[in-house]
Amino acid sequence: MAAPDDATFRLLHEVRLRGVIEIEDSQAVTVLIEEGYVARSTRGIRITAVGRTTHSSWARLPAGGDEEQLARRAYERFLPLNRELVRICSDWQVRPGGVPNDHRDARYDWSVLDRLHSVDERVAPLASRLGRLVDRFAAYRPRLRAALARVDEGDTEWVNSPRLDSYHTVWMQLHEDLLLAIGGNRADEPEGRGDSIA
């Protein structure tokens, strides 16, 4: 199948980044199911092996082009921030000594959130610039900002809950999207394999 229309690609892209999504039937859903790129599951639609392979070729930015070069520079700047974010999320869940964080110590929580704000300030120009040049990256900065606003309002789940568009959830999707854009592989990344936090 040739590269699809924008709506069909965006749907497949969202399924790839989220793993599974609940969605009502549409022309794009029908096309993707008929082509074997997605399949129905008990929780919604999920990408298939064929869909992953096809999506990877569609999501790859043209090699050597301006967009790919910008995405590569963004990815290189993202990696050290990613290592920081992984540590922050780990510290948010578990206090020194391996004690689960029950979020009753406001001073400790604010020390972790200060670090989260610092990372957010440094990822902002990277995400914003990439979003201006490559349309599919445009939503990451507003989504990160929205998640952080919920955290600042006192909803601690918005730091790293996988059930929400939490800061960590959106961050992981940005990470995966950068890899797709440049044809990278998480297993090849230095100092560990990315942003999984247990």
VEXSETI-406257 format. One record per atom (N, C-alpha, C): x, y, z; residue in one letter. Coordinates in pm, whole numbers, padded with zeros to 5 digits, always signed. Each point is the difference from the previous one (the first is absolute). Example, Ala and Ser with C-alpha at 12.3 -4.5 7.8 and 13.67 -1.06 7.14 Angstrom:
<sites>
+01319-00569+00780a;-00089+00119+00000a;+00090+00120+00000a;-00035+00105-00072s;+00082+00119+00006s;-00077+00109+00073s;
</sites>
This chain:
<sites>
+00085-00120+00000m;-00085+00120+00000m;+00088+00124+00000m;-00033+00096-00085a;+00072+00126-00003a;-00027+00076+00129a;+00080+00102+00027a;-00020+00082+00120a;-00144+00049+00002a;-00066-00011+00114p;-00143+00031+00007p;-00025+00150+00010p;-00127+00035-00002d;-00035+00139+00024d;+00036+00035+00144d;-00001+00129+00030d;+00048+00048+00129d;-00078-00060+00117d;-00133-00008-00013a;-00082-00050+00110a;+00031-00146+00031a;+00023-00080-00105t;+00029-00141+00020t;+00138-00018+00062t;+00098+00077-00048f;+00133-00008+00061f;-00003+00041+00147f;-00070+00109+00029r;-00004+00049+00139r;-00063-00104+00093r;-00100-00069-00048l;-00063-00103+00081l;+00097-00115+00025l;+00065-00047-00105l;+00096-00109+00017l;+00115+00044+00090l;+00041+00123-00015h;+00108+00055+00082h;-00041+00003+00147h;-00121+00039+00028e;-00047+00004+00138e;-00008-00140+00059e;-00049-00096-00080v;-00007-00138+00049v;+00141-00051+00029v;+00095+00030-00087r;+00139-00044+00020r;+00057+00057+00130r;-00025+00127+00025l;+00059+00064+00117l;-00070-00038+00130l;-00130-00024-00007r;-00076-00031+00122r;-00014-00149+00028r;+00022-00082-00102g;-00012-00145+00019g;-00138-00051-00035g;-00103+00061+00056v;-00138-00037-00030v;-00086+00122+00028v;-00100+00023-00082i;-00090+00112+00024i;-00145-00044-00021i;-00087+00058+00076e;-00144-00018-00021e;-00046+00108-00095e;-00068-00041-00105i;-00043+00097-00100i;-00122-00053-00073i;-00088+00089-00038e;-00117-00041-00077e;+00041-00027-00144e;-00081-00082-00067d;+00029-00031-00140d;+00000+00126-00085d;+00092+00002-00094s;+00011+00110-00096s;+00059-00056-00127s;+00007+00083-00102q;+00060-00044-00126q;+00145-00039+00022q;+00074+00079+00080a;+00141-00030+00026a;+00016-00133+00073a;-00085-00026+00099v;+00006-00127+00073v;-00024-00116-00096v;-00102+00013-00084t;-00034-00105-00096t;+00116-00029-00093t;+00062+00106-00053v;+00114-00017-00091v;+00114-00073+00069v;+00033+00041+00121l;+00113-00060+00071l;-00027-00146+00035l;-00124-00032+00035i;-00035-00140+00030i;+00006-00083-00128i;-00057+00051-00107e;-00001-00074-00127e;+00141-00026-00051e;+00091+00094+00022e;+00139-00017-00046e;+00080-00088+00095e;-00057-00033+00116g;+00071-00085+00096g;+00098+00075+00088g;-00011+00134+00004y;+00093+00080+00079y;-00041+00011+00146y;-00128-00013+00026v;-00049-00003+00138v;-00101-00114+00012v;-00023-00039+00124a;-00099-00105+00027a;-00079+00037+00123a;-00121-00049+00007r;-00082+00027+00118r;+00046-00087+00116r;-00009+00056+00120s;+00028-00076+00122s;-00109+00035+00100s;+00005-00061+00116t;-00105+00027+00100t;+00005+00144+00048t;+00115+00066-00011r;+00012+00138+00049r;-00003+00105-00110r;-00015-00043-00124g;-00003+00097-00110g;+00072-00056-00121g;+00071+00086-00072i;+00078-00047-00113i;+00149+00010+00035i;+00075-00098-00049r;+00144-00005+00026r;+00071-00021-00132r;+00125+00039-00004i;+00078-00014-00123i;+00045-00145-00015i;+00011-00045-00124t;+00048-00134-00029t;+00149+00007-00038t;+00063-00116-00015a;+00140-00003-00040a;+00018+00064-00137a;-00091-00029-00091v;+00005+00061-00134v;-00020+00150+00012v;-00092+00041+00086g;-00024+00141+00021g;+00121+00072+00055g;+00073-00064+00092r;+00120+00062+00057r;+00106+00022-00107r;+00021-00101-00083t;+00101+00011-00106t;-00037+00110-00099t;-00126-00001-00043t;-00046+00100-00096t;+00004+00139+00061t;-00048+00012+00123h;+00000+00130+00067h;+00141+00056+00013h;+00097-00086+00033s;+00138+00047+00016s;+00052+00066-00127s;-00037-00057-00115s;+00046+00059-00127s;-00071+00132-00027s;-00128+00010+00037w;-00074+00125-00021w;+00045+00108+00097w;+00034-00039+00122a;+00034+00097+00104a;+00143+00052-00012a;+00083-00070-00076r;+00140+00041-00016r;+00006+00127-00083r;+00067+00102+00051l;+00017+00123-00076l;+00102-00024-00111l;-00015+00071-00113p;+00094-00021-00112p;+00145+00018+00044p;+00081-00102-00024a;+00140+00002+00044a;+00075+00116-00063a;+00072+00074+00083g;+00081+00111-00048g;-00074+00131-00017g;-00133-00004+00012g;-00078+00123-00016g;+00007+00089+00124g;-00049+00122-00016d;+00003+00096+00111d;-00077-00051+00122d;-00115-00063-00026e;-00081-00050+00111e;+00073-00109+00077e;+00063-00091-00074e;+00072-00108+00068e;+00120+00055+00077e;+00070+00095-00056q;+00116+00057+00069q;-00043+00069+00129q;-00110+00073-00007l;-00051+00064+00121l;-00042-00105+00102l;-00067-00108-00044a;-00042-00105+00092a;+00121-00069+00062a;+00108-00018-00076r;+00121-00061+00056r;+00062+00089+00107r;+00006+00129-00027r;+00055+00092+00101r;-00088+00001+00124r;-00132+00000-00021a;-00092-00002+00113a;+00018-00128+00081a;+00015-00112-00069y;+00019-00128+00068y;+00128-00001+00084y;+00108+00053-00056e;+00128+00004+00073e;-00012+00086+00126e;-00076+00107-00007r;-00019+00086+00118r;-00101-00061+00097r;-00088-00083-00054f;-00104-00063+00082f;+00058-00108+00091f;+00099-00075-00046l;+00049-00116+00074l;+00047+00032+00143l;+00084+00103+00021p;+00038+00028+00139p;-00118+00045+00085p;-00095+00072-00060l;-00121+00038+00073l;-00082-00123+00035l;-00001-00095-00091n;-00075-00124+00024n;+00056-00074+00121n;+00131-00006+00010r;+00061-00067+00116r;-00041+00069+00130r;-00005+00132-00004e;-00045+00074+00118e;-00146-00030+00033e;-00084-00003-00103l;-00143-00022+00021l;-00025-00139+00058l;+00077-00099-00046v;-00014-00135+00055v;+00031+00000+00149v;+00107+00069+00039r;+00036+00007+00143r;-00108+00073+00080r;-00052+00107-00057i;-00105+00077+00068i;-00122-00088+00026i;-00044-00072-00103c;-00118-00086+00015c;+00025-00112+00100c;+00122-00053+00000s;+00034-00103+00097s;-00004+00057+00141s;+00057+00119+00019d;-00001+00064+00132d;-00140+00040+00043d;-00086+00026-00096w;-00139+00032+00032w;-00073-00121+00057w;+00039-00118-00047q;-00064-00124+00045q;+00063-00058+00125q;+00133+00013+00009v;+00073-00066+00109v;+00099+00098+00063v;-00010+00015+00131r;+00089+00089+00074r;+00133-00069+00029r;+00101+00077+00042p;+00128-00063+00035p;-00020-00114+00099p;+00078-00105-00018g;-00014-00118+00084g;-00101-00099-00052g;-00056+00027-00119g;-00096-00092-00060g;-00139+00005+00059g;-00030+00110+00070v;-00131+00016+00064v;-00098+00058-00101v;-00115-00064-00022p;-00100+00057-00092p;-00040+00141+00044p;-00014+00090-00096n;-00038+00137+00032n;-00152+00008+00016n;-00044+00031+00121d;-00145+00012+00025d;-00048+00144-00016d;+00090+00089-00040h;-00032+00140-00030h;-00052+00077+00122h;+00041-00045+00119r;-00038+00074+00121r;+00107+00101+00041r;+00119-00013-00060d;+00108+00093+00031d;+00006+00106-00110d;-00064+00114+00026a;-00010+00105-00102a;+00138+00052-00040a;+00090+00009+00095r;+00134+00053-00033r;+00071-00092-00100r;-00009-00131+00024y;+00062-00095-00092y;-00065+00010-00138y;-00133-00001-00005d;-00068+00007-00128d;+00037+00126-00077d;+00006+00114+00069w;+00034+00124-00069w;+00143-00003-00052w;+00091-00069+00071s;+00137-00009-00050s;+00004-00078-00131s;-00083-00103-00011v;-00007-00077-00124v;-00068+00083-00109v;-00107+00067+00035l;-00072+00081-00100l;+00083+00118-00049l;+00086+00055+00085d;+00091+00105-00046d;+00089-00052-00112d;+00045-00122+00015r;+00084-00061-00105r;-00082-00024-00126r;-00126-00040+00016l;-00087-00020-00116l;-00021+00131-00075l;-00021+00107+00073h;-00016+00132-00064h;+00128+00041-00073h;+00114-00032+00057s;+00127+00034-00065s;+00015-00074-00132s;-00032-00129+00000v;+00007-00078-00125v;-00100+00054-00101v;-00120+00034+00047d;-00102+00052-00090d;+00044+00129-00067d;+00065+00087+00076e;+00048+00127-00057e;+00104-00024-00108e;+00080-00106+00016r;+00105-00028-00097r;-00050-00077-00122r;-00106-00079+00017v;-00053-00072-00116v;-00093+00089-00083v;-00050+00107+00060a;-00099+00086-00067a;+00049+00054-00135a;+00118+00063-00007p;+00041+00053-00131p;+00023-00109-00104p;+00051-00113+00044l;+00023-00114-00090l;-00132-00046-00061l;-00099-00024+00086a;-00130-00050-00047a;-00073+00105-00084a;+00008+00125+00042s;-00070+00107-00073s;+00059+00019-00139s;+00132+00003-00009r;+00064+00020-00130r;-00032-00115-00095r;+00010-00122+00050l;-00030-00117-00083l;-00146+00003-00044l;-00089+00038+00090g;-00142+00007-00032g;-00034+00103-00106g;+00080+00106-00007r;-00024+00102-00104r;+00038-00050-00138r;+00098-00089-00008l;+00047-00047-00131l;-00065-00132-00042l;-00027-00087+00097v;-00058-00131-00030v;-00135-00009+00071v;-00106+00005-00077d;-00134+00018+00055d;-00038-00103+00106d;+00041-00125-00018r;-00044-00102+00094r;+00060+00018+00140r;+00103+00083+00012f;+00060+00027+00131f;-00060+00123+00068f;-00092+00068-00066a;-00051+00126+00053a;-00075-00014+00131a;-00064-00114+00024a;-00083-00014+00121a;+00079-00036+00125a;+00125-00041-00014y;+00072-00047+00119y;+00020+00109+00104y;+00041+00119-00043r;+00024+00107+00099r;-00127+00034+00075r;-00114+00025-00067p;-00124+00028+00075p;-00042-00115+00091p;+00020-00124-00043r;-00039-00115+00083r;+00088-00012+00124r;+00130+00023-00014l;+00089-00002+00116l;-00038+00112+00097l;-00027+00116-00055r;-00037+00115+00084r;-00130-00027+00074r;-00096-00062-00069a;-00130-00030+00062a;+00017-00101+00114a;+00083-00102-00022a;+00023-00099+00106a;+00067+00065+00120a;+00098+00086-00024l;+00070+00065+00110l;-00094+00093+00076l;-00092+00063-00070a;-00098+00086+00067a;-00086-00082+00094a;-00039-00120-00041r;-00080-00086+00088r;+00081-00040+00124r;+00128-00027-00019v;+00087-00031+00114v;+00005+00118+00096v;+00017+00120-00056d;+00010+00120+00084d;-00130+00028+00075d;-00110-00050-00053e;-00129+00015+00068e;-00016-00103+00112e;+00097-00091+00015g;-00003-00095+00109g;-00042-00141-00037g;-00019-00027-00128d;-00040-00134-00043d;+00126-00080-00031d;+00049-00074+00098t;+00130-00066-00012t;+00004-00107-00108t;-00114-00057-00036e;-00001-00104-00104e;+00052+00053-00134e;-00010+00131-00022w;+00039+00057-00129w;+00151+00009-00018w;+00078-00043+00100v;+00144-00011-00022v;+00030-00120-00088v;-00053-00118+00038n;+00043-00119-00075n;-00103-00112-00012n;-00127+00027+00020s;-00098-00107-00014s;-00013-00043-00146s;+00008-00132-00025p;-00017-00049-00138p;-00146+00005-00046p;-00093+00025+00092r;-00142+00004-00036r;-00043+00136-00052r;+00090+00098+00010l;-00032+00137-00039l;+00101+00049-00103l;-00028+00116-00060d;+00100+00068-00080d;+00092+00075+00095d;+00059-00076+00094s;+00088+00058+00101s;+00127+00052-00066s;+00079+00073+00079y;+00125+00054-00054y;+00087-00112-00056y;+00014-00106+00077h;+00084-00112-00043h;-00058-00069-00123h;-00131-00016-00007t;-00063-00063-00116t;+00029+00079-00127t;-00022+00131+00005v;+00024+00084-00117v;+00148+00000-00036v;+00086+00005+00101w;+00144-00001-00020w;+00042-00128-00073w;-00051-00115+00043m;+00033-00127-00066m;-00043+00001-00145m;-00116+00059-00028q;-00047+00007-00138q;+00090+00090-00084q;+00043+00112+00057l;+00095+00087-00071l;+00130-00074-00028l;+00048-00073+00098h;+00122-00079-00017h;-00015-00099-00116h;-00109-00075+00002e;-00023-00098-00106e;-00015+00067-00136e;-00067+00114-00004d;-00021+00071-00126d;+00132+00052-00057d;+00088+00048+00088l;+00132+00044-00048l;+00076-00117-00062l;-00005-00116+00065l;+00067-00117-00055l;-00057-00039-00136l;-00132+00003-00010l;-00065-00032-00128l;+00041+00099-00108l;+00009+00127+00036a;+00032+00104-00097a;+00138-00017-00061a;+00094-00050+00080i;+00138-00011-00047i;+00041-00144-00031i;-00093-00093+00017g;+00033-00140-00025g;+00090-00058+00107g;-00013+00051+00122g;+00085-00045+00111g;-00059-00120+00072g;+00079-00053+00091n;-00039-00118+00076n;+00034+00024+00147n;-00097-00017+00087r;+00020+00025+00142r;+00112-00088+00058r;+00015-00121-00051a;+00103-00091+00051a;+00141+00052-00027a;+00014+00090-00097d;+00132+00055-00034d;+00034+00124+00082d;-00090+00044+00086e;+00024+00122+00074e;+00105-00024+00110e;+00083+00100+00027p;+00100-00014+00105p;-00064-00001+00138p;+00069-00059+00095e;-00041+00001+00141e;-00141-00049+00020e;-00026-00121-00043g;-00132-00058+00028g;-00091+00009-00119g;-00122-00042+00021r;-00094-00016-00110r;-00118+00093+00007r;+00019+00118+00052g;-00108+00095-00014g;-00076+00029+00125g;-00131+00018-00014d;-00075+00067+00105d;-00101-00088+00072d;+00029-00125+00012s;-00088-00088+00079s;+00033+00017+00148s;-00099+00007+00085i;+00026+00027+00141i;-00056-00106+00092i;-00027-00115-00048a;-00047-00113+00083a;-00149-00005+00012a;
</sites>
